[in-house]
Amino acid sequence: MQQISFPRLSFLRSSNLEMHGFCDASMSAYGACIYAVSQGDNGVKANLLSSRSRVAPLKTITIPKLELCGAALLAQLMHEVSLMNFKCSYYCWCDSTVVLAWIKNQPSNFNVFVANRLSVIQELTSGMSWLHVPTDLNPADMLSRGSLPAELINSHLWKYGPTYLTASKDQWPSTPALPEPVLEARKTILITNCASRYLVEESKFVNSFPKMQRIFAYVCKFIHRRKSGITVEDLRLGTELLIRLTQQSRLSTEIRALETRKDIKASSSIASLSPFLDDCGLLRVGGRLKNSTLDFEARHPIILPKNHSITSALIRHLHEKHLHAGPQSLLAIIRQTYWPIGGRKTVAHVIQKCVRCFRVKPRTLEQIMADLPVDRVSESRAFLVTGVDYCGPFLYKSEVRNRPPLKCYMSIFICFSTKAVHIELVKDLTTSAFLSALRRFICTRGRPIRIWSDNATNFVGARNELAELKSLFLSDSHQEAVHQACLNDCIDWRFIPPRSPHFGGLWEASVKLAKHHLRRALGSSLLGFDELRTLACNICAIINSRPLFPLSENPADLDVLTPSHFLVGAPITTFLEPDLVHLNVDRLDRWQKVTQLQQIHVNDVVLVKDENFPPLKWPLARILELIPGADGVSRVALIRMATGVSRRALAKLCLLPLRDEVKGMDPSTGGVCSGEARV
């Protein structure tokens, strides 16, 4: 590079000076160079004056477009030289006949890429001549394809340009016939747009109704050429202008019909409102309140179009102004002045997007339920895959006299494939008690291969009654002991995701069902631990005897499939117990109390429905007898009222949720009832 040199004196002082520019392009680069040709006493001299090159764009474009980029670069370079105010002629040379044909046409005939560069070329080279040069005589070719330093040193073409520059013009290359450019088919469409409609719908502050009011107040001041500050009258006029432009943007057909005194089409959204135009040109509700003493605004509210940004901004503004009022209250407030079309849905739609209202009452995301896991749909024996959960606490009577009641818990095991339930009563929340319950379950139902349970973190935010469960499941010693016990028995213990109790819906439903039976059977009674465990086993049998689905489609076949079919082959039934309902509870021993808790009471007290009186004055009555029909279903009852004994349909009786304090007493005779009845 140190061997390359160019003379500082580019051209001779003479009266005849010419500037010749060349351009060329390739897929790699494009460039332009200018040669100064001067004629003096010593002859004609040509020297390189300036050059410039650019790398081709990363996006692949065609060669003619790259040649056009090179021509645009040459135009810029020639324009910079022309600013030196040389008194000379300017010639631009290009070896692309396509580009020369483009330059001679109007830019508007081409696409944006070509049109933009043609405009620049024609503007910068105005008064200059564009000529064609053969590729082998184009010095700019060295710029487009790239050259080594040795080539530049030895290149006469690069240093001095083509030889015809120093010859007469009749020896210059001739320009061939230029091809006709392919012009794009274009259609001219005149589009008109109402400035007022654009002003309303595309406003920057469209989300703030007070700002829109002030903006249009300034517009009114500009129209009336008032220089004072904004007044109440300006706000009123600005609001009227804003609403009028809003109505014209969406309800122009109805407004034109009213202006020409034509009927509004029945299909219009405001046809039922009997609309009319007031003195300000606003569209208002007609209605039937003309003779009312209400204000004019309340009698004839201004109609607002549906699904318009101004309508939404107004509703949002009044919603925040009235401390986030609800949909009904907000709609009543709005209709004192405005009548939004589709008011209820429009107001509700805007309120649903209020972030503050949502944060006060958030709604969790709801997804479609996923497919059942493999363990739920795979064929296996009962309790091969099991879920486990705790419920409680429950109170039982201490064996030591005068001791307060003690707490106990229920460990509920649920089979994934049959939904069978196994309940174990646990005295305390210790690891040994839990492992003992797990061992009893395995000895009774067989060893499972997989056990699912709640994640320990599910109890972190639990209620007070689950605080002890949280302490148990979060303790490292408990987790390690359970892990080792399951590892010895080859049991895979798995957890549901943290803080996601809905993933354990299978055992949560069993817990709910067990609590339902236990609390209704116990009531306020206090049993011993063995009695409570017996009751828990009875409840387990009841749950396992619940129907899953019919065994046959025959309506005469009443057999149903239960979880007990998978355990013992048939529904689990307890042995018959004697009727203990009529006996005094103080006469019963501990087991008889458990039996009595599970039997049905009689002589229920009911309300007799009377359409002529309010419910608080409906008379009380007691069930004496249920009269069965031909199908064995009782639909009529014999009741005793204050006025005597009568019959009533069961549909006219309301069972009180309280039991009679005197159990088993016949209200008519004062003796013990011999049968059982229940409404």
C-alpha positions as CSV (number, residue, x, y, z in Angstrom):
1,M,0.0,0.0,0.0
2,Q,3.0,2.3,0.6
3,Q,3.9,2.1,-3.1
4,I,0.5,3.5,-4.2
5,S,0.5,7.2,-4.9
6,F,-1.7,9.7,-6.7
7,P,-0.7,13.2,-7.9
8,R,-2.0,16.0,-5.8
9,L,-2.5,18.1,-9.0
10,S,-5.5,16.3,-10.5
11,F,-6.1,18.5,-13.6
12,L,-4.4,21.3,-15.4
13,R,-5.6,24.9,-15.4
14,S,-7.5,25.4,-18.6
15,S,-10.7,26.6,-20.0
16,N,-11.8,23.1,-21.0
17,L,-12.6,20.8,-18.0
18,E,-14.8,17.7,-17.9
19,M,-15.9,15.4,-15.0
20,H,-16.6,11.8,-15.9
21,G,-18.2,9.5,-13.3
22,F,-18.5,5.7,-13.5
23,C,-20.6,3.3,-11.4
24,D,-20.9,-0.4,-11.2
25,A,-22.3,-3.1,-8.8
26,S,-22.1,-6.8,-8.0
27,M,-23.7,-9.1,-5.4
28,S,-20.8,-8.2,-3.0
29,A,-20.5,-4.4,-3.3
30,Y,-21.2,-1.4,-5.5
31,G,-19.2,1.8,-6.0
32,A,-18.5,5.0,-8.0
33,C,-15.5,6.9,-9.1
34,I,-14.9,10.3,-10.8
35,Y,-12.1,11.3,-13.3
36,A,-11.1,14.9,-14.1
37,V,-10.2,15.4,-17.8
38,S,-8.5,18.7,-18.5
39,Q,-7.0,20.0,-21.8
40,G,-4.0,22.3,-21.7
41,D,-1.0,23.4,-23.8
42,N,0.7,20.1,-23.1
43,G,-2.3,18.0,-24.3
44,V,-5.2,16.2,-22.6
45,K,-4.8,14.8,-19.1
46,A,-7.1,12.4,-17.1
47,N,-6.7,11.6,-13.4
48,L,-8.7,9.9,-10.7
49,L,-10.4,12.6,-8.6
50,S,-12.6,10.7,-6.1
51,S,-14.2,7.3,-5.5
52,R,-16.6,5.7,-3.0
53,S,-17.8,2.2,-2.4
54,R,-20.4,0.4,-0.3
55,V,-21.0,-3.2,0.7
56,A,-24.1,-4.8,-0.7
57,P,-27.2,-5.0,1.6
58,L,-27.6,-8.2,3.7
59,K,-31.0,-8.7,2.2
60,T,-30.6,-10.2,-1.3
61,I,-31.8,-8.0,-4.1
62,T,-31.5,-8.2,-7.9
63,I,-28.5,-7.0,-9.9
64,P,-30.5,-4.2,-11.6
65,K,-31.4,-2.8,-8.2
66,L,-27.8,-3.0,-7.0
67,E,-26.8,-1.2,-10.2
68,L,-29.4,1.4,-9.3
69,C,-27.8,1.8,-5.9
70,G,-24.4,2.3,-7.5
71,A,-25.9,5.0,-9.8
72,A,-27.4,6.7,-6.7
73,L,-24.0,6.7,-5.1
74,L,-22.5,8.2,-8.2
75,A,-25.1,10.9,-8.2
76,Q,-24.3,11.9,-4.6
77,L,-20.6,11.9,-5.4
78,M,-21.1,14.0,-8.6
79,H,-23.3,16.4,-6.6
80,E,-20.6,17.0,-4.0
81,V,-18.0,17.7,-6.7
82,S,-20.4,20.1,-8.4
83,L,-20.6,22.1,-5.2
84,M,-16.9,23.1,-5.8
85,N,-18.3,25.3,-8.6
86,F,-16.0,24.1,-11.3
87,K,-16.8,25.4,-14.8
88,C,-17.0,22.1,-16.5
89,S,-19.3,19.5,-18.1
90,Y,-20.5,16.5,-16.1
91,Y,-20.9,13.0,-17.6
92,C,-22.2,9.9,-15.8
93,W,-21.4,6.5,-17.2
94,C,-23.1,3.2,-16.4
95,D,-22.8,-0.3,-17.9
96,S,-26.4,-1.3,-17.1
97,T,-28.9,-0.5,-19.9
98,V,-31.8,-1.3,-17.4
99,V,-30.7,1.5,-15.0
100,L,-30.3,3.9,-17.9
101,A,-33.8,3.1,-19.1
102,W,-35.2,3.6,-15.5
103,I,-33.4,7.0,-15.2
104,K,-35.2,8.3,-18.3
105,N,-38.7,7.4,-16.9
106,Q,-40.9,8.9,-14.2
107,P,-40.2,7.5,-10.7
108,S,-44.0,7.2,-10.0
109,N,-44.2,4.3,-12.5
110,F,-42.1,2.0,-10.3
111,N,-42.3,0.5,-6.9
112,V,-41.1,2.3,-3.8
113,F,-37.5,1.0,-3.8
114,V,-36.8,2.0,-7.4
115,A,-38.9,5.2,-7.3
116,N,-37.1,6.6,-4.2
117,R,-33.6,6.2,-5.8
118,L,-34.7,7.4,-9.2
119,S,-36.0,10.6,-7.5
120,V,-32.6,11.2,-5.8
121,I,-30.6,10.5,-9.1
122,Q,-32.8,12.8,-11.2
123,E,-32.6,15.6,-8.6
124,L,-28.9,15.4,-8.0
125,T,-27.8,14.9,-11.6
126,S,-30.1,17.5,-13.2
127,G,-28.2,19.0,-16.2
128,M,-25.8,16.0,-16.4
129,S,-25.6,13.4,-19.1
130,W,-26.0,9.7,-18.5
131,L,-24.2,7.5,-21.0
132,H,-23.4,3.8,-21.5
133,V,-19.9,2.3,-21.0
134,P,-18.9,-1.3,-21.8
135,T,-18.1,-3.4,-18.8
136,D,-14.5,-4.0,-19.8
137,L,-13.9,-0.2,-20.0
138,N,-15.6,0.6,-16.7
139,P,-13.1,1.4,-14.0
140,A,-15.8,1.2,-11.3
141,D,-15.8,-2.6,-11.9
142,M,-12.7,-2.8,-9.7
143,L,-14.7,-1.3,-6.8
144,S,-17.6,-3.8,-7.2
145,R,-15.5,-7.0,-7.5
146,G,-12.6,-5.9,-5.2
147,S,-8.9,-5.7,-6.1
148,L,-5.6,-6.5,-4.5
149,P,-3.0,-3.6,-4.0
150,A,-0.8,-5.1,-6.7
151,E,-3.7,-4.8,-9.2
152,L,-4.3,-1.2,-8.3
153,I,-0.6,-0.3,-8.8
154,N,-0.4,-1.9,-12.2
155,S,-3.9,-0.8,-13.4
156,H,-3.8,2.0,-15.9
157,L,-7.6,1.9,-16.1
158,W,-8.0,2.7,-12.4
159,K,-5.5,5.5,-12.3
160,Y,-6.4,7.3,-15.5
161,G,-9.7,5.9,-16.6
162,P,-10.6,4.5,-20.0
163,T,-8.4,5.7,-22.9
164,Y,-11.3,7.3,-24.8
165,L,-11.5,10.0,-22.1
166,T,-8.5,11.8,-23.7
167,A,-9.9,11.2,-27.2
168,S,-12.5,13.2,-29.1
169,K,-16.2,12.6,-28.5
170,D,-16.7,10.8,-31.8
171,Q,-14.5,8.0,-30.4
172,W,-16.7,7.6,-27.2
173,P,-18.7,4.3,-26.9
174,S,-22.2,4.5,-28.4
175,T,-25.2,4.0,-26.2
176,P,-27.2,0.9,-27.4
177,A,-31.0,0.9,-27.6
178,L,-32.4,1.0,-24.1
179,P,-35.0,-1.7,-23.2
180,E,-38.6,-0.6,-22.4
181,P,-39.0,-0.8,-18.6
182,V,-41.7,-3.1,-17.2
183,L,-44.2,-0.7,-15.5
184,E,-46.4,-1.8,-12.7
185,A,-50.1,-1.8,-13.1
186,R,-51.4,0.8,-10.7
187,K,-54.9,2.0,-9.8
188,T,-55.6,5.4,-8.3
189,I,-58.2,5.5,-5.6
190,L,-59.4,8.7,-4.0
191,I,-60.1,8.1,-0.3
192,T,-61.8,10.8,1.8
193,N,-61.9,10.8,5.6
194,C,-64.0,13.0,7.8
195,A,-61.6,15.0,10.0
196,S,-64.0,15.1,12.9
197,R,-64.3,11.3,13.0
198,Y,-60.6,10.9,13.0
199,L,-60.2,13.6,15.7
200,V,-62.6,11.7,18.0
201,E,-61.5,8.1,17.4
202,E,-57.7,8.6,17.2
203,S,-57.2,11.1,20.0
204,K,-54.2,10.6,22.2
205,F,-56.1,11.1,25.4
206,V,-59.1,8.9,24.4
207,N,-58.8,6.9,27.7
208,S,-59.5,10.0,29.9
209,F,-62.9,11.6,29.5
210,P,-62.0,14.8,31.5
211,K,-59.0,15.4,29.3
212,M,-61.1,15.0,26.2
213,Q,-63.5,17.6,27.6
214,R,-60.7,20.1,28.2
215,I,-59.2,19.5,24.8
216,F,-62.5,20.2,23.0
217,A,-63.1,23.2,25.3
218,Y,-59.8,24.7,23.8
219,V,-61.1,23.8,20.4
220,C,-64.3,25.8,21.1
221,K,-62.2,28.7,22.4
222,F,-60.2,28.6,19.2
223,I,-63.3,28.6,17.1
224,H,-64.8,31.5,18.9
225,R,-61.4,33.3,19.2
226,R,-61.7,33.8,23.0
227,K,-58.4,34.4,24.8
228,S,-59.5,34.0,28.4
229,G,-59.0,30.9,30.5
230,I,-61.3,27.9,30.3
231,T,-64.7,28.5,31.9
232,V,-67.7,26.3,32.7
233,E,-69.4,27.4,29.5
234,D,-66.3,26.3,27.5
235,L,-66.4,22.9,29.1
236,R,-70.1,22.5,28.3
237,L,-69.6,23.6,24.7
238,G,-66.5,21.3,24.4
239,T,-68.4,18.3,25.8
240,E,-71.3,19.0,23.4
241,L,-68.9,19.1,20.5
242,L,-67.2,15.9,21.6
243,I,-70.5,14.0,21.9
244,R,-71.8,15.4,18.7
245,L,-68.7,14.2,16.7
246,T,-68.9,10.8,18.5
247,Q,-72.6,10.4,17.4
248,Q,-71.8,11.5,13.9
249,S,-69.0,8.9,13.6
250,R,-71.3,5.9,14.5
251,L,-74.9,7.1,14.1
252,S,-74.6,9.2,10.9
253,T,-77.4,7.3,9.1
254,E,-79.9,7.9,11.9
255,I,-78.9,11.6,12.2
256,R,-79.4,12.1,8.4
257,A,-82.7,10.4,8.6
258,L,-83.9,12.7,11.4
259,E,-82.5,15.8,9.6
260,T,-84.5,15.0,6.5
261,R,-87.5,14.0,8.6
262,K,-87.5,10.4,7.4
263,D,-88.3,7.3,9.5
264,I,-85.4,5.5,11.1
265,K,-85.0,1.9,9.9
266,A,-86.5,-0.7,12.2
267,S,-83.2,-2.6,12.2
268,S,-81.4,0.4,13.8
269,S,-80.1,0.0,17.3
270,I,-81.9,3.1,18.5
271,A,-85.2,2.7,16.7
272,S,-87.0,1.7,19.9
273,L,-85.8,4.8,21.7
274,S,-87.8,7.3,19.7
275,P,-84.7,9.5,19.1
276,F,-84.8,13.2,18.2
277,L,-82.2,16.0,17.6
278,D,-82.1,18.8,20.1
279,D,-81.2,22.4,19.4
280,C,-77.5,21.6,19.7
281,G,-77.7,18.8,17.2
282,L,-77.3,16.1,19.8
283,L,-79.2,12.8,19.5
284,R,-81.4,12.2,22.5
285,V,-83.9,9.6,23.8
286,G,-87.5,10.5,23.2
287,G,-89.4,8.3,25.6
288,R,-92.7,9.1,27.4
289,L,-91.5,11.3,30.1
290,K,-92.2,14.6,28.4
291,N,-94.6,15.8,31.2
292,S,-92.3,14.6,34.0
293,T,-90.9,17.1,36.5
294,L,-87.4,15.7,36.0
295,D,-84.6,17.7,34.5
296,F,-84.4,17.8,30.7
297,E,-81.2,15.8,30.9
298,A,-82.9,13.0,32.9
299,R,-86.0,12.9,30.7
300,H,-84.1,12.8,27.5
301,P,-80.6,11.4,28.0
302,I,-77.9,11.8,25.3
303,I,-77.5,8.6,23.2
304,L,-74.0,7.2,23.1
305,P,-72.9,4.7,20.5
306,K,-72.0,1.1,21.5
307,N,-68.4,-0.1,21.6
308,H,-67.0,3.4,21.2
309,S,-63.8,4.6,22.9
310,I,-65.5,7.8,24.2
311,T,-68.4,5.8,25.7
312,S,-65.9,3.5,27.4
313,A,-63.9,6.5,28.7
314,L,-67.1,8.1,30.1
315,I,-68.1,4.9,31.9
316,R,-64.6,4.5,33.3
317,H,-64.5,8.1,34.5
318,L,-67.9,7.8,36.3
319,H,-67.0,4.4,37.7
320,E,-63.9,5.9,39.4
321,K,-65.6,9.1,40.4
322,H,-68.3,7.2,42.3
323,L,-65.8,5.0,44.1
324,H,-66.0,2.0,41.8
325,A,-69.7,1.5,41.9
326,G,-71.2,-1.7,40.7
327,P,-72.8,-2.3,37.3
328,Q,-76.4,-1.6,38.3
329,S,-75.6,1.5,40.4
330,L,-73.3,2.9,37.7
331,L,-75.8,2.4,34.9
332,A,-78.4,4.3,37.0
333,I,-76.0,7.1,37.5
334,I,-75.0,7.3,33.8
335,R,-78.6,7.3,32.7
336,Q,-79.3,10.5,34.5
337,T,-77.5,12.3,31.6
338,Y,-76.5,9.7,29.0
339,W,-78.0,6.6,27.4
340,P,-75.3,4.1,26.2
341,I,-76.7,1.6,23.7
342,G,-76.6,-1.9,25.2
343,G,-76.1,-0.3,28.6
344,R,-75.8,-3.3,30.9
345,K,-73.4,-5.3,28.8
346,T,-71.4,-2.1,27.9
347,V,-71.0,-1.1,31.6
348,A,-70.2,-4.6,32.7
349,H,-67.6,-5.0,30.0
350,V,-65.8,-1.8,31.1
351,I,-66.0,-2.7,34.8
352,Q,-64.5,-6.1,34.2
353,K,-61.3,-4.3,32.9
354,C,-61.0,-2.3,36.1
355,V,-57.7,-3.4,37.7
356,R,-58.6,-2.1,41.2
357,C,-61.9,-3.9,41.3
358,F,-60.2,-7.1,40.1
359,R,-57.5,-6.8,42.8
360,V,-60.2,-6.5,45.5
361,K,-62.0,-9.6,44.1
362,P,-59.6,-11.5,41.9
363,R,-60.6,-14.6,39.9
364,T,-58.1,-17.4,39.5
365,L,-57.4,-18.9,36.1
366,E,-59.4,-21.9,35.1
367,Q,-58.2,-24.4,32.6
368,I,-59.9,-27.4,31.1
369,M,-59.3,-30.5,33.2
370,A,-56.3,-32.5,32.2
371,D,-56.4,-36.2,31.3
372,L,-56.7,-38.7,34.2
373,P,-53.3,-39.9,35.3
374,V,-52.2,-43.4,34.4
375,D,-52.7,-44.7,37.9
376,R,-56.5,-43.8,37.7
377,V,-57.1,-45.6,34.4
378,S,-54.9,-48.7,34.7
379,E,-56.3,-52.0,35.6
380,S,-55.0,-53.2,39.0
381,R,-56.1,-54.7,42.2
382,A,-57.7,-52.6,45.0
383,F,-55.3,-50.3,46.8
384,L,-52.3,-51.1,44.6
385,V,-52.0,-47.4,44.0
386,T,-53.3,-45.4,47.0
387,G,-53.9,-41.9,48.1
388,V,-53.7,-40.9,51.8
389,D,-54.8,-37.9,53.8
390,Y,-55.5,-36.9,57.3
391,C,-58.8,-35.3,58.7
392,G,-59.8,-34.1,62.1
393,P,-59.2,-33.4,64.9
394,F,-62.1,-35.4,66.6
395,L,-62.6,-35.6,70.3
396,Y,-63.0,-38.9,72.2
397,K,-63.6,-39.6,75.9
398,S,-60.6,-40.3,78.1
399,E,-60.5,-43.6,80.0
400,V,-59.4,-41.7,83.1
401,R,-62.4,-40.2,84.9
402,N,-62.8,-36.4,85.0
403,R,-60.2,-35.9,82.3
404,P,-60.9,-33.5,79.5
405,P,-61.6,-35.0,76.0
406,L,-58.6,-36.0,73.9
407,K,-57.9,-35.3,70.2
408,C,-57.6,-38.0,67.6
409,Y,-57.3,-38.0,63.8
410,M,-58.5,-40.2,60.9
411,S,-56.0,-41.4,58.3
412,I,-58.0,-42.1,55.1
413,F,-56.7,-44.3,52.3
414,I,-58.4,-44.2,48.9
415,C,-57.8,-46.6,46.1
416,F,-57.1,-45.0,42.7
417,S,-58.7,-47.7,40.6
418,T,-61.8,-48.6,42.6
419,K,-62.4,-45.6,44.8
420,A,-62.6,-47.9,47.8
421,V,-61.8,-46.3,51.2
422,H,-60.0,-47.6,54.2
423,I,-60.1,-45.5,57.5
424,E,-57.6,-45.9,60.3
425,L,-58.1,-44.0,63.6
426,V,-54.8,-42.4,64.9
427,K,-54.5,-41.3,68.5
428,D,-51.9,-38.5,68.1
429,L,-49.8,-36.7,65.5
430,T,-46.6,-38.6,65.8
431,T,-44.5,-40.4,63.3
432,S,-44.9,-43.7,65.1
433,A,-48.7,-43.4,65.1
434,F,-48.7,-42.7,61.4
435,L,-46.4,-45.6,60.6
436,S,-48.6,-47.9,62.8
437,A,-51.7,-46.8,60.9
438,L,-49.8,-47.4,57.6
439,R,-48.7,-50.8,58.8
440,R,-52.3,-51.8,59.8
441,F,-53.5,-50.6,56.4
442,I,-50.9,-52.8,54.6
443,C,-51.7,-55.8,56.7
444,T,-55.4,-55.4,56.0
445,R,-55.5,-54.3,52.3
446,G,-52.1,-55.5,51.0
447,R,-48.9,-53.7,50.1
448,P,-49.3,-50.9,47.6
449,I,-46.7,-50.1,45.0
450,R,-47.3,-46.3,45.1
451,I,-48.8,-43.9,47.6
452,W,-49.8,-40.3,46.8
453,S,-50.3,-37.6,49.4
454,D,-50.5,-33.9,49.9
455,N,-47.2,-31.9,49.6
456,A,-46.0,-30.7,53.0
457,T,-46.2,-27.1,51.9
458,N,-49.9,-27.4,51.4
459,F,-50.4,-27.1,55.2
460,V,-48.3,-23.9,55.5
461,G,-51.3,-21.7,55.2
462,A,-53.7,-24.1,56.9
463,R,-56.3,-23.2,59.4
464,N,-55.6,-23.5,63.2
465,E,-57.0,-27.1,63.3
466,L,-54.4,-28.1,60.7
467,A,-51.4,-26.4,62.4
468,E,-50.4,-29.7,64.1
469,L,-50.5,-31.5,60.7
470,K,-48.2,-28.8,59.3
471,S,-45.7,-29.4,62.1
472,L,-45.8,-33.2,61.5
473,F,-45.4,-33.2,57.8
474,L,-42.7,-30.5,57.7
475,S,-40.5,-32.2,60.2
476,D,-37.3,-33.8,58.7
477,S,-37.5,-36.7,61.1
478,H,-41.0,-37.6,60.0
479,Q,-40.1,-37.5,56.3
480,E,-37.0,-39.5,56.8
481,A,-38.8,-42.2,58.9
482,V,-41.6,-42.5,56.4
483,H,-39.1,-42.7,53.5
484,Q,-37.2,-45.5,55.1
485,A,-40.3,-47.4,56.0
486,C,-41.6,-47.2,52.4
487,L,-38.1,-48.0,51.1
488,N,-38.0,-51.2,53.0
489,D,-41.4,-52.3,51.7
490,C,-40.5,-51.1,48.1
491,I,-43.3,-48.5,48.1
492,D,-42.9,-45.4,45.9
493,W,-44.1,-42.4,47.9
494,R,-45.1,-39.4,45.7
495,F,-46.4,-35.9,46.4
496,I,-48.7,-33.7,44.5
497,P,-47.4,-30.2,43.5
498,P,-46.9,-27.7,46.3
499,R,-49.8,-25.5,47.3
500,S,-52.1,-27.4,44.9
501,P,-54.6,-29.3,47.0
502,H,-57.0,-29.6,44.0
503,F,-54.6,-32.1,42.5
504,G,-55.6,-34.4,45.4
505,G,-59.3,-34.2,44.7
506,L,-59.8,-37.9,44.9
507,W,-58.9,-38.2,48.6
508,E,-60.3,-34.8,49.4
509,A,-63.7,-36.0,48.3
510,S,-63.3,-39.1,50.5
511,V,-62.4,-36.9,53.5
512,K,-65.5,-34.7,52.9
513,L,-67.7,-37.8,52.7
514,A,-66.2,-39.3,55.9
515,K,-66.7,-36.0,57.8
516,H,-70.3,-35.8,56.5
517,H,-71.3,-39.2,58.0
518,L,-69.2,-38.9,61.2
519,R,-70.4,-35.4,62.3
520,R,-74.0,-36.2,61.6
521,A,-73.9,-39.5,63.4
522,L,-72.0,-38.1,66.4
523,G,-73.7,-34.7,66.9
524,S,-72.7,-33.5,70.3
525,S,-72.1,-37.0,71.7
526,L,-68.7,-38.0,73.1
527,L,-67.5,-41.6,72.6
528,G,-64.6,-43.6,73.7
529,F,-61.7,-44.4,71.4
530,D,-62.8,-47.9,70.7
531,E,-66.4,-46.9,70.1
532,L,-65.2,-44.1,67.8
533,R,-63.0,-46.6,65.9
534,T,-66.0,-48.9,65.5
535,L,-68.1,-46.0,64.2
536,A,-65.3,-45.2,61.8
537,C,-65.2,-48.7,60.4
538,N,-69.0,-48.6,60.0
539,I,-68.7,-45.3,58.1
540,C,-66.0,-47.0,55.9
541,A,-68.4,-49.8,55.1
542,I,-71.1,-47.2,54.2
543,I,-68.8,-45.3,51.9
544,N,-67.6,-48.5,50.2
545,S,-71.2,-49.5,49.6
546,R,-72.0,-46.4,47.7
547,P,-73.1,-47.0,44.1
548,L,-70.7,-46.3,41.3
549,F,-73.0,-47.1,38.3
550,P,-75.7,-49.7,37.5
551,L,-74.7,-53.3,36.7
552,S,-77.4,-53.6,34.0
553,E,-79.4,-51.3,31.8
554,N,-82.6,-53.3,32.6
555,P,-84.9,-51.0,34.7
556,A,-86.0,-54.0,36.7
557,D,-82.5,-54.7,37.8
558,L,-81.6,-52.6,40.8
559,D,-78.2,-53.9,41.4
560,V,-75.3,-51.4,41.2
561,L,-71.6,-51.7,41.2
562,T,-69.9,-50.5,44.5
563,P,-66.3,-50.3,45.7
564,S,-67.2,-53.2,48.0
565,H,-67.6,-55.5,45.0
566,F,-63.8,-55.2,44.4
567,L,-63.1,-56.0,48.1
568,V,-65.6,-58.7,49.2
569,G,-67.6,-59.3,46.0
570,A,-70.8,-57.6,47.3
571,P,-71.9,-54.5,49.2
572,I,-70.8,-54.5,52.8
573,T,-73.9,-54.7,55.1
574,T,-73.8,-54.6,58.9
575,F,-75.7,-57.1,61.1
576,L,-79.2,-56.1,62.2
577,E,-79.3,-53.9,65.3
578,P,-82.3,-53.7,67.7
579,D,-84.5,-50.6,67.6
580,L,-83.1,-48.3,70.2
581,V,-84.7,-45.0,69.1
582,H,-87.5,-45.1,71.7
583,L,-85.2,-45.7,74.6
584,N,-83.8,-43.1,76.9
585,V,-80.2,-42.3,76.2
586,D,-79.3,-42.6,79.9
587,R,-80.3,-46.3,79.9
588,L,-78.0,-47.2,77.0
589,D,-74.5,-48.6,77.3
590,R,-71.6,-47.3,75.3
591,W,-72.2,-49.6,72.2
592,Q,-76.0,-49.0,72.3
593,K,-75.3,-45.3,72.1
594,V,-73.2,-45.8,69.0
595,T,-76.1,-47.8,67.5
596,Q,-78.7,-45.2,68.4
597,L,-76.6,-42.5,66.8
598,Q,-77.0,-44.3,63.4
599,Q,-80.7,-45.0,63.6
600,I,-83.6,-42.9,62.3
601,H,-85.7,-40.6,64.6
602,V,-89.5,-40.4,64.5
603,N,-92.2,-37.8,65.3
604,D,-90.5,-35.0,63.4
605,V,-92.0,-31.6,63.7
606,V,-93.0,-29.9,60.4
607,L,-94.5,-26.6,59.1
608,V,-97.8,-26.9,57.2
609,K,-97.7,-24.7,54.2
610,D,-100.6,-22.2,53.9
611,E,-100.7,-19.8,50.9
612,N,-103.0,-17.5,52.8
613,F,-100.4,-16.6,55.5
614,P,-96.8,-15.6,55.5
615,P,-94.3,-18.4,56.4
616,L,-93.8,-17.1,60.0
617,K,-97.5,-17.8,60.7
618,W,-97.6,-21.3,59.1
619,P,-98.9,-23.8,61.8
620,L,-96.7,-26.5,63.4
621,A,-97.6,-30.1,63.2
622,R,-96.1,-33.5,64.1
623,I,-95.9,-36.5,61.8
624,L,-98.1,-39.4,63.1
625,E,-98.0,-41.8,60.2
626,L,-96.7,-42.0,56.6
627,I,-99.2,-43.4,54.2
628,P,-97.5,-45.4,51.4
629,G,-98.8,-45.5,47.9
630,A,-99.2,-48.4,45.5
631,D,-95.5,-48.3,44.7
632,G,-94.5,-48.2,48.3
633,V,-93.5,-44.5,48.2
634,S,-95.2,-42.3,50.8
635,R,-96.7,-39.1,49.5
636,V,-99.3,-38.4,52.2
637,A,-98.8,-38.1,55.9
638,L,-101.1,-38.2,58.9
639,I,-100.3,-35.2,61.0
640,R,-101.5,-33.7,64.4
641,M,-102.1,-30.0,64.5
642,A,-103.5,-27.7,67.2
643,T,-106.9,-28.0,65.6
644,G,-106.8,-31.8,65.3
645,V,-105.6,-34.7,63.2
646,S,-105.6,-34.4,59.4
647,R,-103.9,-35.6,56.2
648,R,-101.5,-33.5,54.1
649,A,-99.5,-34.1,51.1
650,L,-95.7,-34.2,51.7
651,A,-95.3,-31.5,49.2
652,K,-97.1,-29.1,51.6
653,L,-94.9,-30.0,54.6
654,C,-91.6,-28.3,55.5
655,L,-89.4,-30.4,57.8
656,L,-87.8,-28.4,60.6
657,P,-84.1,-28.9,61.0
658,L,-84.6,-29.6,64.8
659,R,-85.5,-32.8,66.6
660,D,-88.1,-33.0,69.2
661,E,-86.7,-33.0,72.7
662,V,-89.1,-35.8,73.7
663,K,-87.9,-38.7,71.5
664,G,-90.1,-41.6,70.7
665,M,-93.2,-40.2,72.4
666,D,-96.5,-40.5,70.6
667,P,-98.1,-37.1,70.7
668,S,-101.6,-38.5,70.6
669,T,-101.3,-41.2,73.3
670,G,-98.2,-40.1,75.3
671,G,-96.8,-43.6,74.9
672,V,-93.9,-45.0,73.0
673,C,-94.2,-45.3,69.2
674,S,-94.1,-48.8,68.0
675,G,-92.8,-48.1,64.5
676,E,-90.2,-46.0,62.7
677,A,-91.1,-43.1,60.4
678,R,-89.1,-40.4,58.7
679,V,-90.2,-37.7,56.2
